[in-house]
Amino acid sequence: MNDMSMTPKTQVWIEVCTLEDIPPQGARVIRATLGCVALFRTATDKVFALEDRCPHKGGPLSQGIVHETGVTCPLHNWVIDLETGRAKAPDEGRVRTFPVEVRDGMVLIDRALLA
């Protein structure tokens, strides 16, 4: 049985900024069809893309403090894991995460987010 709905769609990557456009241990916001997406850069230059909205009270995660692979919401200090989008215990909740790549100093996301 060949069910096309089980086949993952092919991602088409599009450049959105350079790695240097995101401050180390900081963030940059891009506008997407689903709302704002925050691009986070860790101290080791890993980049993550998350919905820019804390699951607690909707605070702008992009204005939070980035540490290791987490970001602390600026409103009520919830810590969100950059890899999974989940709030760290004892808090509960989750934000959407999105695929992101860094190639030759350029940050790329799936074009479908911007369509």
NORTAVEN-V797713 format. One record per helix or strand of 3 or more residues. SS is the DSSP state (H for helix, E for strand). FROM is the first residue (numbers start at 1). TO is the last residue. Records with the same first field share a line. If there is no record, write none. Layout:
SS=FROM-TO ; FROM-TO
//
This chain:
H=4-6 ; 19-21 ; 61-63 ; 111-113
E=13-18 ; 26-32 ; 35-41 ; 47-51 ; 65-67 ; 70-72 ; 79-81 ; 100-103 ; 106-110
//
